[in-house]
Amino acid sequence: MCRGLASLPTCCLERAKELKARLGSILQKPSWTLSCCKIGKNKPTMEECLRWKESFEKLLSSKYGLCAFTAFLISEFSEENIAFYFACEDYRKTRCPAKLPGKAQKIYYEFIGSEAPREINIDHETRDITKANMQDPSPTCFDLAQHKIYMLMAKDCYPRFLHSPVYKDLLCQAKPSAKASKLPQREKKV
């Protein structure tokens, strides 16, 4: 290791290794893939893909839509947003109050705390409110930060996704909807 790198703190070296690994795997892929879903023969229908244009909620509620959107965020180096959003959803649904503090700490240190490995882009005030909420973790302690990230994705990432090659490729590859394939074929007149 060169002397310059040896003088860096361990956390910086670990972050650099993580970024190198992420970049390496992305640079090796010539185009986006839906690696998080095994699509194979079960491609989304054209109807389903077009439904994603109706609203951000419809995109997130679709298995393939979520997968495609996540692939898009990975290509933009902002997948921490969707990861944080769903970590908060999982946290809010925690039934056992004794598990809340541990889960809250994990989410905070992964996405919000100083030097968080997957730090989300929230304003200083939201970060401070969330940090204060950590004193007594409740199912709603991440609500403000989660809302900010949701709005960021809905207003910024989602429109870009709809204009991206990821979405356009999916539209081209989508199978016809079941309704369209069940329409009777017209008989040829002889």
Backbone as CSV, one residue per row, in Angstrom:
resi,resn,N_x,N_y,N_z,CA_x,CA_y,CA_z,C_x,C_y,C_z
1,MET,0.852,-1.173,0.000,0.000,0.000,0.000,0.893,1.229,0.000
2,CYS,0.524,2.238,-0.782,1.359,3.444,-0.825,1.252,4.202,0.494
3,ARG,2.253,5.028,0.774,2.300,5.730,2.061,1.113,6.672,2.241
4,GLY,0.642,7.266,1.148,-0.500,8.186,1.230,-1.755,7.482,1.706
5,LEU,-2.005,6.311,1.195,-3.197,5.560,1.598,-3.069,5.038,3.026
6,ALA,-1.862,4.672,3.425,-1.650,4.134,4.769,-1.979,5.159,5.843
7,SER,-1.887,6.434,5.513,-2.148,7.470,6.505,-3.644,7.793,6.649
8,LEU,-4.468,7.262,5.765,-5.913,7.510,5.848,-6.542,6.672,6.958
9,PRO,-7.613,7.199,7.554,-8.317,6.407,8.569,-8.903,5.134,7.952
10,THR,-9.056,4.118,8.751,-9.572,2.824,8.291,-10.944,2.966,7.654
11,CYS,-11.805,3.813,8.217,-13.159,3.963,7.672,-13.118,4.505,6.237
12,CYS,-12.171,5.393,5.950,-12.033,5.926,4.586,-11.570,4.839,3.625
13,LEU,-10.639,4.019,4.068,-10.155,2.933,3.222,-11.263,1.917,2.942
14,GLU,-12.060,1.616,3.972,-13.163,0.673,3.781,-14.188,1.236,2.811
15,ARG,-14.492,2.524,2.927,-15.458,3.169,2.019,-14.921,3.168,0.589
16,ALA,-13.624,3.430,0.429,-13.009,3.426,-0.902,-13.077,2.032,-1.520
17,LYS,-12.843,1.000,-0.717,-12.932,-0.375,-1.216,-14.356,-0.707,-1.640
18,GLU,-15.313,-0.261,-0.835,-16.727,-0.501,-1.153,-17.102,0.181,-2.473
19,LEU,-16.690,1.431,-2.635,-16.988,2.165,-3.870,-16.315,1.524,-5.075
20,LYS,-15.081,1.066,-4.890,-14.370,0.399,-5.981,-15.107,-0.865,-6.412
21,ALA,-15.568,-1.629,-5.442,-16.299,-2.862,-5.752,-17.604,-2.554,-6.473
22,ARG,-18.320,-1.533,-6.013,-19.585,-1.165,-6.650,-19.362,-0.680,-8.071
23,LEU,-18.376,0.195,-8.232,-18.088,0.712,-9.573,-17.634,-0.392,-10.504
24,GLY,-16.803,-1.287,-9.991,-16.313,-2.389,-10.814,-17.432,-3.253,-11.331
25,SER,-18.387,-3.576,-10.471,-19.486,-4.429,-10.912,-20.392,-3.702,-11.894
26,ILE,-20.576,-2.416,-11.724,-21.426,-1.660,-12.655,-20.734,-1.475,-13.994
27,LEU,-19.447,-1.187,-13.966,-18.715,-0.963,-15.205,-18.588,-2.233,-16.039
28,GLN,-18.664,-3.399,-15.410,-18.576,-4.654,-16.139,-19.866,-4.992,-16.861
29,LYS,-20.981,-4.365,-16.469,-22.265,-4.636,-17.102,-22.478,-3.624,-18.219
30,PRO,-22.603,-4.067,-19.468,-22.763,-3.140,-20.568,-24.091,-2.392,-20.525
31,SER,-25.109,-2.973,-19.932,-26.387,-2.286,-19.816,-27.035,-2.701,-18.504
32,TRP,-28.122,-2.063,-18.168,-28.806,-2.359,-16.921,-29.399,-3.758,-16.983
33,THR,-29.573,-4.344,-15.823,-30.226,-5.645,-15.752,-31.191,-5.639,-14.589
34,LEU,-32.128,-6.524,-14.630,-33.050,-6.680,-13.518,-32.590,-7.863,-12.676
35,SER,-31.383,-7.762,-12.196,-30.804,-8.883,-11.451,-31.545,-9.158,-10.154
36,CYS,-32.279,-8.175,-9.651,-32.994,-8.422,-8.401,-34.246,-9.251,-8.620
37,CYS,-34.683,-9.406,-9.860,-35.855,-10.223,-10.176,-35.458,-11.239,-11.230
38,LYS,-35.908,-12.435,-11.049,-35.702,-13.453,-12.064,-36.873,-13.354,-13.032
39,ILE,-36.735,-12.529,-14.041,-37.867,-12.295,-14.929,-38.078,-13.468,-15.870
40,GLY,-37.061,-13.883,-16.583,-37.184,-15.010,-17.498,-38.409,-14.906,-18.376
41,LYS,-39.257,-15.928,-18.345,-40.469,-15.944,-19.152,-41.550,-15.055,-18.568
42,ASN,-41.464,-14.742,-17.301,-42.491,-13.958,-16.623,-42.220,-12.460,-16.692
43,LYS,-42.066,-11.952,-17.890,-41.841,-10.519,-18.058,-43.112,-9.762,-17.705
44,PRO,-42.965,-8.514,-17.262,-44.176,-7.739,-16.994,-44.919,-7.490,-18.304
45,THR,-46.220,-7.316,-18.203,-47.010,-7.051,-19.404,-46.859,-5.584,-19.795
46,MET,-47.201,-5.297,-21.017,-47.184,-3.909,-21.496,-48.132,-3.074,-20.634
47,GLU,-49.283,-3.647,-20.313,-50.271,-2.956,-19.492,-49.680,-2.580,-18.128
48,GLU,-48.948,-3.527,-17.514,-48.328,-3.261,-16.215,-47.278,-2.159,-16.331
49,CYS,-46.445,-2.236,-17.361,-45.407,-1.211,-17.560,-46.026,0.168,-17.763
50,LEU,-47.102,0.230,-18.500,-47.767,1.523,-18.743,-48.451,2.043,-17.482
51,ARG,-48.897,1.132,-16.622,-49.533,1.532,-15.358,-48.534,2.277,-14.466
52,TRP,-47.248,1.947,-14.587,-46.228,2.617,-13.772,-46.160,4.104,-14.068
53,LYS,-46.571,4.509,-15.253,-46.558,5.932,-15.607,-47.652,6.709,-14.892
54,GLU,-48.669,6.004,-14.401,-49.798,6.668,-13.758,-49.418,7.329,-12.441
55,SER,-48.576,6.658,-11.655,-48.153,7.236,-10.373,-46.935,6.500,-9.825
56,PHE,-46.235,7.185,-8.975,-45.075,6.610,-8.314,-45.505,5.448,-7.415
57,GLU,-46.669,5.581,-6.769,-47.178,4.520,-5.904,-47.407,3.231,-6.686
58,LYS,-47.941,3.349,-7.902,-48.197,2.160,-8.722,-46.887,1.501,-9.142
59,LEU,-45.866,2.308,-9.384,-44.547,1.758,-9.707,-44.008,0.957,-8.525
60,LEU,-44.056,1.536,-7.326,-43.510,0.872,-6.142,-44.315,-0.356,-5.724
61,SER,-45.598,-0.373,-6.045,-46.431,-1.510,-5.640,-46.300,-2.699,-6.589
62,SER,-45.611,-2.511,-7.705,-45.397,-3.591,-8.665,-44.037,-4.243,-8.410
63,LYS,-44.027,-5.566,-8.362,-42.776,-6.300,-8.142,-41.740,-5.932,-9.207
64,TYR,-42.151,-5.967,-10.462,-41.221,-5.661,-11.550,-40.917,-4.164,-11.629
65,GLY,-41.906,-3.355,-11.314,-41.683,-1.910,-11.312,-40.646,-1.513,-10.285
66,LEU,-40.777,-2.060,-9.088,-39.811,-1.784,-8.025,-38.421,-2.260,-8.421
67,CYS,-38.369,-3.425,-9.029,-37.091,-3.986,-9.457,-36.437,-3.099,-10.525
68,ALA,-37.220,-2.673,-11.512,-36.692,-1.820,-12.581,-36.260,-0.466,-12.028
69,PHE,-37.053,0.102,-11.123,-36.719,1.391,-10.526,-35.445,1.278,-9.694
70,THR,-35.303,0.171,-8.961,-34.090,-0.055,-8.174,-32.867,-0.169,-9.084
71,ALA,-33.016,-0.889,-10.201,-31.909,-1.000,-11.163,-31.529,0.378,-11.692
72,PHE,-32.530,1.202,-11.935,-32.275,2.577,-12.395,-31.523,3.364,-11.330
73,LEU,-31.963,3.266,-10.075,-31.284,3.998,-8.996,-29.842,3.521,-8.820
74,ILE,-29.617,2.226,-8.985,-28.254,1.704,-8.904,-27.394,2.326,-9.997
75,SER,-27.951,2.446,-11.200,-27.192,3.039,-12.305,-26.876,4.503,-12.045
76,GLU,-27.660,5.158,-11.198,-27.433,6.565,-10.844,-26.710,6.724,-9.504
77,PHE,-26.274,5.624,-8.924,-25.574,5.638,-7.637,-26.425,6.255,-6.527
78,SER,-27.725,5.981,-6.543,-28.585,6.509,-5.486,-29.547,5.458,-4.949
79,GLU,-29.127,4.207,-4.966,-29.995,3.134,-4.487,-30.224,3.190,-2.985
80,GLU,-29.432,3.997,-2.272,-29.639,4.116,-0.832,-31.010,4.706,-0.518
81,ASN,-31.567,5.487,-1.444,-32.881,6.092,-1.213,-33.978,5.032,-1.089
82,ILE,-34.031,4.123,-2.025,-35.066,3.087,-1.989,-34.798,2.112,-0.843
83,ALA,-33.534,1.853,-0.557,-33.185,0.963,0.556,-33.628,1.578,1.882
84,PHE,-33.389,2.879,2.047,-33.808,3.569,3.266,-35.331,3.576,3.386
85,TYR,-36.013,3.880,2.293,-37.471,3.937,2.307,-38.056,2.611,2.792
86,PHE,-37.581,1.492,2.249,-38.135,0.198,2.640,-37.630,-0.272,4.001
87,ALA,-36.451,0.173,4.412,-35.993,-0.123,5.776,-36.929,0.554,6.784
88,CYS,-37.361,1.773,6.475,-38.304,2.492,7.339,-39.672,1.814,7.344
89,GLU,-40.108,1.332,6.194,-41.387,0.611,6.118,-41.332,-0.629,6.998
90,ASP,-40.250,-1.370,6.902,-40.078,-2.572,7.719,-40.027,-2.202,9.203
91,TYR,-39.312,-1.144,9.527,-39.178,-0.690,10.912,-40.543,-0.323,11.486
92,ARG,-41.335,0.420,10.731,-42.646,0.870,11.196,-43.571,-0.320,11.495
93,LYS,-43.385,-1.415,10.770,-44.246,-2.592,10.950,-43.762,-3.526,12.053
94,THR,-42.684,-3.164,12.733,-42.149,-3.993,13.810,-43.179,-4.087,14.933
95,ARG,-43.547,-5.306,15.266,-44.588,-5.540,16.277,-44.039,-5.554,17.699
96,CYS,-42.813,-6.003,17.849,-42.225,-6.136,19.184,-41.505,-4.834,19.573
97,PRO,-42.043,-4.087,20.537,-41.412,-2.816,20.944,-39.967,-2.967,21.407
98,ALA,-39.611,-4.135,21.922,-38.235,-4.357,22.399,-37.227,-4.360,21.250
99,LYS,-37.691,-4.629,20.028,-36.799,-4.663,18.861,-36.575,-3.282,18.249
100,LEU,-37.425,-2.313,18.586,-37.337,-0.987,17.969,-35.986,-0.298,18.164
101,PRO,-35.442,-0.232,19.381,-34.158,0.477,19.545,-33.031,-0.090,18.686
102,GLY,-32.906,-1.408,18.633,-31.843,-2.025,17.838,-32.012,-1.760,16.347
103,LYS,-33.249,-1.913,15.862,-33.518,-1.653,14.448,-33.301,-0.178,14.117
104,ALA,-33.731,0.700,15.029,-33.568,2.142,14.813,-32.092,2.521,14.704
105,GLN,-31.273,1.969,15.610,-29.834,2.246,15.576,-29.219,1.778,14.264
106,LYS,-29.613,0.602,13.824,-29.071,0.059,12.573,-29.415,0.973,11.389
107,ILE,-30.670,1.395,11.293,-31.086,2.291,10.207,-30.354,3.622,10.312
108,TYR,-30.284,4.165,11.522,-29.630,5.466,11.716,-28.169,5.417,11.288
109,TYR,-27.440,4.405,11.746,-26.013,4.330,11.422,-25.751,3.974,9.966
110,GLU,-26.664,3.270,9.337,-26.469,2.909,7.936,-26.814,4.047,6.974
111,PHE,-27.829,4.871,7.326,-28.323,5.849,6.367,-28.233,7.319,6.796
112,ILE,-28.180,7.601,8.093,-28.312,8.992,8.537,-27.103,9.518,9.295
113,GLY,-26.514,8.722,10.144,-25.425,9.170,11.006,-24.219,9.695,10.240
114,SER,-23.347,10.382,10.966,-22.131,10.867,10.328,-21.302,9.665,9.891
115,GLU,-20.772,9.746,8.695,-19.992,8.667,8.074,-20.830,7.414,7.805
116,ALA,-22.136,7.594,7.605,-23.003,6.458,7.276,-22.564,5.877,5.934
117,PRO,-22.454,4.556,5.817,-21.985,3.963,4.563,-22.940,4.183,3.387
118,ARG,-24.237,4.372,3.669,-25.222,4.585,2.605,-26.013,5.857,2.912
119,GLU,-25.292,6.925,3.174,-25.912,8.167,3.631,-26.923,8.708,2.621
120,ILE,-28.106,9.042,3.130,-29.148,9.625,2.292,-29.010,11.138,2.287
121,ASN,-29.605,11.757,1.287,-29.509,13.199,1.108,-30.710,13.892,1.747
122,ILE,-30.547,14.267,3.019,-31.595,15.015,3.706,-30.990,16.289,4.280
123,ASP,-31.847,17.272,4.514,-31.366,18.549,5.039,-30.954,18.405,6.507
124,HIS,-30.203,19.402,6.964,-29.640,19.391,8.314,-30.741,19.344,9.377
125,GLU,-31.821,20.091,9.169,-32.908,20.133,10.144,-33.562,18.744,10.297
126,THR,-33.819,18.074,9.171,-34.418,16.730,9.211,-33.479,15.754,9.905
127,ARG,-32.199,15.884,9.626,-31.203,15.008,10.260,-31.206,15.224,11.784
128,ASP,-31.277,16.485,12.210,-31.280,16.788,13.645,-32.548,16.269,14.331
129,ILE,-33.696,16.428,13.673,-34.957,15.938,14.243,-34.912,14.418,14.372
130,THR,-34.402,13.758,13.343,-34.310,12.297,13.378,-33.354,11.853,14.475
131,LYS,-32.236,12.561,14.622,-31.277,12.229,15.681,-31.929,12.389,17.055
132,ALA,-32.712,13.440,17.236,-33.413,13.652,18.512,-34.441,12.534,18.744
133,ASN,-35.091,12.094,17.685,-36.069,11.005,17.800,-35.418,9.700,18.249
134,MET,-34.140,9.574,18.019,-33.429,8.352,18.377,-33.284,8.199,19.897
135,GLN,-33.510,9.274,20.651,-33.422,9.195,22.113,-34.485,8.255,22.678
136,ASP,-35.646,8.229,22.005,-36.742,7.344,22.426,-37.396,6.789,21.162
137,PRO,-36.773,5.757,20.549,-37.266,5.245,19.267,-38.718,4.771,19.329
138,SER,-39.512,5.291,18.413,-40.905,4.880,18.271,-41.099,4.448,16.820
139,PRO,-42.229,3.831,16.505,-42.451,3.418,15.110,-42.452,4.588,14.115
140,THR,-42.595,5.816,14.617,-42.665,6.982,13.726,-41.390,7.836,13.734
141,CYS,-40.328,7.373,14.365,-39.149,8.234,14.519,-38.447,8.582,13.202
142,PHE,-38.671,7.805,12.145,-38.043,8.100,10.846,-39.024,8.719,9.849
143,ASP,-40.237,9.011,10.292,-41.274,9.471,9.354,-40.872,10.696,8.543
144,LEU,-40.311,11.704,9.189,-39.943,12.924,8.469,-38.864,12.638,7.427
145,ALA,-37.823,11.935,7.816,-36.738,11.606,6.875,-37.256,10.722,5.745
146,GLN,-38.105,9.755,6.084,-38.654,8.873,5.059,-39.509,9.669,4.066
147,HIS,-40.300,10.594,4.587,-41.136,11.425,3.711,-40.265,12.270,2.768
148,LYS,-39.196,12.833,3.293,-38.289,13.651,2.456,-37.690,12.804,1.331
149,ILE,-37.270,11.584,1.647,-36.673,10.706,0.638,-37.732,10.258,-0.363
150,TYR,-38.920,9.970,0.114,-40.013,9.585,-0.784,-40.286,10.720,-1.780
151,MET,-40.367,11.936,-1.283,-40.638,13.083,-2.159,-39.491,13.321,-3.138
152,LEU,-38.270,13.129,-2.682,-37.107,13.256,-3.570,-37.222,12.255,-4.716
153,MET,-37.549,11.009,-4.391,-37.678,9.990,-5.438,-38.869,10.292,-6.350
154,ALA,-39.998,10.690,-5.763,-41.209,10.932,-6.553,-41.055,12.132,-7.482
155,LYS,-40.399,13.171,-7.016,-40.291,14.407,-7.805,-39.060,14.454,-8.707
156,ASP,-38.031,13.700,-8.361,-36.778,13.775,-9.114,-36.447,12.473,-9.846
157,CYS,-36.304,11.396,-9.101,-35.870,10.120,-9.702,-36.944,9.484,-10.575
158,TYR,-38.188,9.496,-10.124,-39.279,8.850,-10.856,-39.472,9.449,-12.257
159,PRO,-39.537,10.773,-12.406,-39.661,11.314,-13.774,-38.468,10.955,-14.669
160,ARG,-37.269,10.954,-14.088,-36.096,10.570,-14.881,-36.163,9.103,-15.271
161,PHE,-36.657,8.262,-14.371,-36.827,6.839,-14.669,-37.748,6.648,-15.876
162,LEU,-38.856,7.382,-15.908,-39.831,7.228,-16.998,-39.256,7.646,-18.356
163,HIS,-38.201,8.453,-18.352,-37.554,8.882,-19.598,-36.245,8.146,-19.856
164,SER,-35.946,7.182,-19.021,-34.653,6.491,-19.091,-34.670,5.320,-20.060
165,PRO,-33.479,4.901,-20.512,-33.381,3.684,-21.320,-33.882,2.443,-20.566
166,VAL,-33.770,2.440,-19.252,-34.236,1.312,-18.445,-35.725,1.094,-18.715
167,TYR,-36.500,2.154,-18.565,-37.954,2.045,-18.752,-38.302,1.788,-20.218
168,LYS,-37.646,2.486,-21.122,-37.931,2.307,-22.552,-37.606,0.885,-23.013
169,ASP,-36.510,0.329,-22.517,-36.157,-1.062,-22.844,-37.208,-2.035,-22.316
170,LEU,-37.677,-1.758,-21.106,-38.704,-2.630,-20.539,-39.988,-2.589,-21.367
171,LEU,-40.357,-1.422,-21.825,-41.546,-1.297,-22.676,-41.383,-2.122,-23.956
172,CYS,-40.190,-2.074,-24.533,-39.929,-2.834,-25.761,-39.954,-4.336,-25.506
173,GLN,-39.497,-4.758,-24.343,-39.402,-6.181,-24.028,-40.684,-6.743,-23.403
174,ALA,-41.600,-5.869,-23.007,-42.807,-6.319,-22.307,-43.639,-7.225,-23.190
175,LYS,-44.218,-8.225,-22.553,-45.084,-9.121,-23.307,-46.462,-8.471,-23.427
176,PRO,-47.201,-8.810,-24.465,-48.538,-8.236,-24.609,-49.400,-8.634,-23.412
177,SER,-50.345,-7.779,-23.085,-51.206,-8.092,-21.949,-52.090,-9.283,-22.280
178,ALA,-52.570,-9.951,-21.251,-53.397,-11.146,-21.427,-54.668,-10.812,-22.200
179,LYS,-55.226,-9.629,-21.978,-56.441,-9.219,-22.672,-56.213,-9.149,-24.177
180,ALA,-55.082,-8.548,-24.564,-54.784,-8.396,-25.987,-54.535,-9.736,-26.653
181,SER,-53.920,-10.671,-25.952,-53.617,-11.969,-26.555,-54.835,-12.876,-26.627
182,LYS,-55.897,-12.559,-25.846,-57.099,-13.385,-25.856,-58.157,-12.893,-26.849
183,LEU,-57.905,-11.785,-27.504,-58.868,-11.287,-28.482,-58.964,-12.267,-29.634
184,PRO,-60.184,-12.526,-30.109,-60.316,-13.480,-31.214,-59.686,-12.946,-32.486
185,GLN,-59.034,-13.827,-33.188,-58.413,-13.475,-34.461,-59.515,-13.414,-35.514
186,ARG,-59.475,-12.453,-36.377,-60.456,-12.374,-37.449,-60.140,-13.436,-38.492
187,GLU,-61.193,-14.053,-38.929,-61.012,-15.084,-39.947,-60.798,-14.420,-41.303
188,LYS,-59.928,-15.012,-42.062,-59.654,-14.479,-43.387,-60.802,-14.838,-44.321
189,LYS,-61.231,-13.880,-45.125,-62.278,-14.128,-46.112,-61.664,-14.760,-47.323
190,VAL,-62.289,-15.804,-47.797,-61.779,-16.530,-48.964,-62.533,-16.122,-50.184
